[in-house]
Amino acid sequence: MTASWLYILLLVLLVEEALSLINAAVNWRHAVKGCSRRRPAGFTPRVLLIVPCKGLDQGFRANITSLLHQDYPDYMVWFVVGHRSDPAYTQIRAILANQAGLAKATRLLVAGPCTTSSQKVHNLLYAIDQAPADVDVFAFADSDIQAPRTWLSDLIAPLAGPACGASTGYRWFVPSEGNLASTVLSCLNAKVAQMLGPGTFNLAWGGSMAIRKETFYSCNIQQIWSQCLSDDLTVSEAVKARGLRIRFVPRCLVPSHCRMGWLDLVRFGRRQLFLTRLYSPLTWILALTGTALATIDIWGIQAVAAWSWWRHWQVDVYGLTAPAW
């Protein structure tokens, strides 16, 4: 019995792995250049940094403090919770009270329960509705990131270009020592981070994202957010529909310390896949295809090689297993 179809499958998988490797190399080169690129001189628009909070993330105090001490000349920081009963409300009040001599304007808002959108999006809209008229840029951060002092400056810099609709960083999950589920999450997340680069694939990530106020309103994002579950995926689709690009900023790849169980990992993954399928179906299809090929690569080829050996087919068993390793 001929096994030529096995070699065809092997060729397909090798091509897929080669393309993935090339993409990773291109994005790595972009990251290296991005980390050495100078910020545009004189571009310091007034920024409103909005931080929606729910519960206490790992390293919460350090995370919040890092956002209050950014090396940027003109920005405000507004924290938004859904309810005063949220433990984040008490913690943020204590943190702000201890920041004696803080030059920048800070506020702690209580948005109340959501009605037509997710609680996070509701919180963001509540803050935006109260934004001062002289704000030029809306920036967003999640309370689980620990931002370096230059994070905001680096995030704002790409907006100086007229073709840039939004700028984004991304998270790098730092798992707790000895927590296997968190380590698996970090590995899966790293695969997504690998795809971000100079191309048009980029999607904005709400935990580290900035957009000019005029772009925000011209793309009707406020109206879109009023009835949606995802903040970043809807921004991505609206910005790209306008013919603008989303710039990934390598310097804004920020650590996010995590510790979760297997059930939490499944819930997190399911939520991410659901939102992506709902608001960015093309990205979902590409992710599904890539995941399926990777699964076949690792496990399917092993099974075929074992079956071939059992059936005494004249195939190179070691060659078949090469893509998986």
N, C-alpha and C positions, 0 to 999 in steps of 0.2 A: 504494500500500500504506500502510495507516495505521500510525502510530508512536505511538499513544496509550499503549501499554504501556511505552514508554520514559519517558513522563512519570509514569506510576505508579511506576516504579522510582526515578525522580528524587525523587518525593515521599517514598517510604520512606526513602531515604538522607538527605534533608533532615531528616526527623523524627528519625532516629537521631543525626545530628550535633547537632540542637538539644537532645535529651535528654542527650547527652554533655556539651554545653556547660553546661547547667543543673546537672548533677551536679558538674562541675568547679567551678562558681561556688559551690555550696553547701559543698563541701568546703574551698574556699579561705577562705570566711567562717569556717568552723569552725576552720581552722588559725590564722587571725588572732586569733580569740577565745581559742583554746587557748594561744597564745603570750603572751597578756596575763593569763590566768587565774592567780590566786594559789593557792599550794599550801595545803591544809588545815593549820591551825596545830596543833601537838602530835601529829601523826600520823607517828611515826618507828619503825615496827616493826623488829625485828631481822631483818636480811637476810643470806642466804647467796647471794652472786653466784658462779655457776658458769660457767667459761669453757672449753669444750672446744677443744682445739687440735690441728691436724694440719698440719705443714709451716710454712713461713714466708711469711705473706702480705706484700703490699707495705706498707711502713711498720710492720712487726711490732713493733719496739721502742717506737715512739711509741704504737701502739695499746694495747699491754699497759700501758704507763706511765699512759695516760689512765684506765684502769680502776682503777688503784691510788690515784689522787688525786681521788676523787669527794667532792663537798661533801655528805656524808651522815654523820650522827653515829654510826651503829651498823651496820656491815656487815663481812662477811668476804669474802675473794676466794679461791676455790679454782680452780686451773687443773688440767685433766685431759688427759693424752695417752694414746694407746694403748700406746706402747712407749717405752722409754728411748732407743732408736735414732732416734726422731723428732727432727729438728733443733730443733723447738720446745722440747723438753725442756731442751737445753743452753742455749738462749737465755733461757728463762724463769728458770732457775737463776741465770744471770748477772745478769739484771735484778733479781731479788729480793735478791741479795747486795749490790747497789749501792744499794738503797733503805734507807739508814741512817735509823734513827729512825721508820720507818713504824709508825704507831700501830695499824693494823688487822691482824687475823689473816690470814695467807696460808698456803696449802698448795699443793704441787705433787704431784698424784696420778698414778699409773700404773695404768690400768684393765685392761691386758692385752687380748688379742684378743677380738673380739665373737663370739658364738655364735648367738643367736636374733634379733638386731636389727642395725641399722646400727651402725658404729663410733661415730658421734657420739652416738646414743641410749644405747649401751652405756656410754660415758664419763659421760654425765649421770646415769644410774642408779647407777653406781659411786659417784659423789660423794653423791647423795641418800641412799644406803644408810648413809652415814657422817655424815650431817648431825646436828649437836647438837640436843637436844630443845627448847632454848629458841629455835630459829629460828622466825620468824613468816611469812616470805616467801621464796620461791625466786625469784631473778632469774637471767636467762641472757643471755650476750653472746657474740658470735662474735669471734674474734681478728682479724678484718679490719676492724673498725669503730674509728673514733677518736672517743671520746665526750667531749663537753664536761663541765666539772666539775659541772654541775647535772643531768646525764643521769639518774643513779640516783634523785635526789630527785623529778624530774619523772615518772619511770617508776612510782615507788611511789605517788605521790599519788592516782591514781584508785582504788586499791584500798581507800580509805577508804569508798567508797560500797558499800552492801550488794548492789546489783544488778550490780556489776562483777565478773566472774569472772576476767578477766585483762586486763592492760594491755600495749600493744605500741607500739613505734616502727617504724621502717622504715629501709632503707638508701637512700642516694643515691650511685650509682656515680660516682666522679670519674675519668674516663678519663685515661690518660697522654697527654701531648701527642704528636700525630702518629700515634696508634694508632687506626685506623679501626674495627677490630672492637670495641674497648672503647667507642668513641663510640656505635656501634650498640647495644651492650648498655645503655649509660646511657639512651639514648632509649627503649628497650623497657621498662626498669625504671621510668622516669618515668611511663609510661602506667599501670603498676600502682599506683604511689604516688598518682596522681591519683584513684584509686577509694576511697582510705581517707578516712574522715570520720566524721560523727556517726551514720550509719545502721547497719543490722544486717549490712551486707555484710562488715564488717571481719574479716580473718583475722589471727591472731597470727603474728608473724615471730620465729623462734627466735633471731635475732641480737640482739634487743633486746626482751625479754619478761619479764614478772613475773606471779606468781600466788601468792595466799595458800596457805600450807601446808595448811590445812584444806580448801581448795577442791581442791588437787592430789589429796589422798587421797580426798575424797568423790566426785570424778569418776573415780576408779579409773585415773588417768593412769599411775601406776606399773605397774599390770598391763598396760595398753594398750601402754606403751612396751616392755615386755619382749619383744614380738613385732611390731615395726613398723620401718619405714624412716625415717619422718618424725617429727620432734619437734613442730614447730609446727602442722602441719595436724591432727594427732591431738588436740592440746590444743584447737584451735579447735572441732572437732566435739564433743568431750566437754563443753566448757564450754557451748556453745550447747544441747546436749541437756539440760542442767540448767536451761535457761531463763535463763541469765546472759548478760551482754553482754561483748563485747571492746572495750575503750576504746582508740582510737588517740590517741596523745599527740604532737601536732605538734612539740613541743620535742625529742622523741626521734627525729626524722628525722636520722640520723647519716651522715657521709661515709664512704665505703668506696673507697679508691683501688684502681684495677684496671688491669691490663694483660694482655690475652690475645689469642691468635690466632683466626682464623676457626674452626678445628677445635675449639678450646676453647669458643668461643661456641656452636657447634652442640651440643656435648656438654652444656654447662650448660643450654641451653634445653630440650633433650630430657629431661634429668633432672627439671627443674622441672615440665614438662608431664606426665611420667609419674607423678610423686608426686601432683600435683594431681588427675589423673584417678583415681588409686587411692584417695585418702583424702578428696577433696572433689569428687565428680563434678558437683554442681550448679555450683560455681565453674568447673570445667573447661568445662562446656557454655556458660556465659555468656561465658567468655573466648574459646571457639572461635567463638561467634556474633559477638561483637564484632570479632574478628580477621577473620572472613570478610567482614563488612560493610565494614570498613575497606579490605580488599583490593579488593573490588568497587568501593568508592568511588574509590580512587586509580587502579586500572588498568582495571577493567571498563568504567567510564563512558568512559574515553579510547578504548577499543576500539570501543564502540558509536558514539561520536561520529564516529570515523574511518570506520566502516562506513556510517553514515548519510550522511556526505558523499560517499562513493564511490558509493552507490546513489541519490544525489540525492533522498533522502527530505526531505519538508518538515518538518524539525524544527530547533529552535534549538540548533545545535551548541555555541555558547558557553554557553547555559543548561545544557546537559547536563554540561558539564565544570566547572561552578561548584562542586559539592560537593567535588571533588577538590582545589580550591585554597583 
